Amino acid sequence: MAKEILGLGIRGIIASSMCDDQGKYEEIPGAFKMLARLQRERFSEGIFLVSYAWGETHPKILHWLFDHIFHKVTGIPAGNVYLFRHKVQEVAICRELEITHFISDSTELLVALNDAGIENLYLFHGPDQEQSCSGSILRHVTQVTSWQEIAKNLLG
């Protein structure tokens, strides 16, 4: 069996998509705990954060991961974080990493990943996101609203 590799975005997936009043992101409930389980029980070192980060967002995300001891809590190595300044780079790095599963809050990205041959796609509608999706992508994507649903889909 081929090695399974999970990719996921950051903002809207493990961190809130918007900053709070102090300019800080909040952890999406259950994200770190479930990523640690996914790391232990299915994907091992094969979990990668692949995310578009522009301007001053780039260092903020890195600081957020460090401040929340993300790598220690989840077991996901710091070298498995790929941040890009141009959206088109996300699909290319997913191909390079041979991603087999991807979690995103962007239907646009999931369509591009599907077109690139990645078949196990999850559209995450967290607590601060709209819960609608165009019908054309539904047959290619599993919609999830929490990390518990993600675990149910990926761990059984």
matplotlib code that plots the C-alpha trace (Angstrom):
import matplotlib.pyplot as plt

x = [0.0, 1.3, 2.2, -0.6, 0.3, -2.0, -1.8, -3.8, -4.2, -3.6, -6.0, -9.6, -8.4, -6.2, -6.3, -9.2, -9.4, -9.6, -7.6, -9.2, -9.3, -5.6, -4.5, -4.1, -5.5, -7.3, -6.9, -9.9, -11.4, -9.9, -7.4, -4.1, -5.5, -6.8, -3.7, -1.7, -4.0, -3.7, 0.0, 0.2, -2.5, -2.3, 0.0, 3.2, 5.6, 3.4, 1.4, 2.2, 0.9, 0.7, -0.7, -0.8, 0.6, 1.0, 2.8, 2.9, 0.7, 3.7, 5.7, 2.5, 1.6, 5.1, 5.0, 1.6, 2.7, 5.7, 3.7, 1.2, 4.0, 2.2, 5.1, 5.5, 1.8, 1.0, 4.3, 4.4, 7.9, 8.7, 10.1, 6.7, 5.4, 5.2, 4.1, 3.8, 3.3, 1.5, -1.6, -0.5, 2.5, 0.1, -0.9, 2.7, 4.0, 1.2, 2.2, 5.9, 5.0, 2.7, -0.2, -3.0, -5.4, -6.0, -8.1, -8.9, -11.6, -11.1, -13.3, -11.1, -8.0, -9.8, -10.9, -7.3, -6.1, -8.8, -7.7, -4.1, -5.2, -5.6, -8.8, -9.2, -10.4, -12.1, -13.8, -13.6, -16.4, -15.3, -17.2, -16.4, -17.1, -20.0, -21.5, -22.4, -20.6, -21.1, -22.8, -20.2, -17.5, -19.6, -19.0, -15.2, -15.2, -16.2, -17.6, -16.7, -17.6, -15.3, -12.1, -14.2, -15.7, -12.3, -11.1, -14.2, -13.5, -9.8, -9.6, -12.9]
y = [0.0, 3.5, 5.8, 8.1, 11.8, 14.4, 18.1, 20.9, 24.6, 26.6, 29.6, 28.3, 24.8, 24.8, 28.5, 30.9, 32.6, 36.0, 37.6, 38.5, 42.0, 41.7, 40.6, 37.0, 33.8, 31.2, 27.4, 25.7, 23.5, 20.0, 20.7, 20.0, 17.0, 15.4, 16.1, 14.4, 11.3, 11.4, 11.6, 8.6, 6.4, 6.9, 9.3, 9.3, 11.9, 12.3, 15.4, 18.7, 22.2, 23.8, 27.3, 30.6, 33.4, 36.9, 39.9, 40.1, 37.0, 34.8, 35.6, 35.8, 32.2, 31.0, 32.8, 31.4, 27.9, 28.5, 30.2, 27.4, 24.7, 23.2, 20.9, 19.5, 19.0, 17.4, 15.6, 17.2, 18.4, 22.1, 21.1, 20.0, 23.6, 25.1, 28.7, 30.4, 33.9, 32.9, 30.6, 28.6, 27.2, 25.2, 22.7, 22.3, 21.5, 19.1, 17.2, 17.3, 16.0, 13.3, 14.4, 11.8, 13.6, 17.4, 19.5, 23.1, 25.7, 26.8, 25.2, 26.9, 25.1, 21.8, 21.9, 22.6, 19.7, 17.4, 18.4, 17.6, 14.0, 14.3, 12.4, 12.4, 16.0, 17.5, 20.9, 22.2, 24.6, 25.5, 27.6, 30.9, 29.9, 29.8, 26.4, 26.3, 24.7, 24.7, 21.5, 20.7, 20.0, 17.9, 14.6, 15.1, 16.5, 15.4, 18.3, 18.4, 20.9, 19.8, 18.0, 15.2, 14.7, 14.7, 12.0, 10.0, 10.1, 9.5, 7.1, 5.3]
z = [0.0, -0.9, 2.0, 2.9, 3.4, 4.9, 3.9, 5.5, 5.6, 8.7, 8.9, 9.2, 9.8, 12.9, 13.7, 13.4, 10.0, 11.7, 14.5, 17.8, 19.3, 20.3, 16.8, 17.8, 16.2, 18.3, 18.0, 16.2, 19.0, 19.0, 16.2, 18.1, 19.9, 16.7, 14.7, 17.4, 17.1, 13.3, 13.6, 16.0, 14.5, 10.8, 9.1, 11.3, 10.0, 6.9, 8.0, 6.3, 6.8, 3.3, 3.4, 1.6, 3.8, 2.4, 3.8, 7.6, 7.9, 7.2, 10.4, 12.5, 11.6, 12.4, 15.7, 16.4, 15.9, 18.1, 20.9, 21.0, 21.1, 18.0, 17.0, 20.5, 21.1, 17.7, 17.0, 13.5, 12.7, 12.1, 8.8, 7.7, 7.4, 4.0, 3.7, 0.3, -0.9, -4.1, -4.1, -7.1, -5.2, -2.9, -5.6, -6.8, -3.3, -2.7, -5.8, -4.8, -1.3, -2.9, -0.7, -0.7, 1.7, 2.1, 4.5, 3.4, 3.9, 0.3, -2.4, -5.0, -3.7, -3.4, -7.0, -8.1, -5.9, -7.4, -10.9, -9.8, -8.9, -5.1, -4.4, -0.6, 0.0, 3.0, 3.1, 6.6, 7.7, 11.2, 13.8, 12.1, 8.5, 6.1, 5.6, 2.0, -0.9, -4.6, -5.8, -8.5, -5.9, -3.6, -5.3, -4.9, -1.4, 2.1, 4.1, 7.8, 10.5, 13.3, 14.1, 15.6, 12.1, 10.6, 13.0, 12.3, 8.5, 8.8, 11.8, 11.6]

ax = plt.figure().add_subplot(projection="3d")
ax.plot(x, y, z, "-o")
ax.set_aspect("equal")
plt.show()
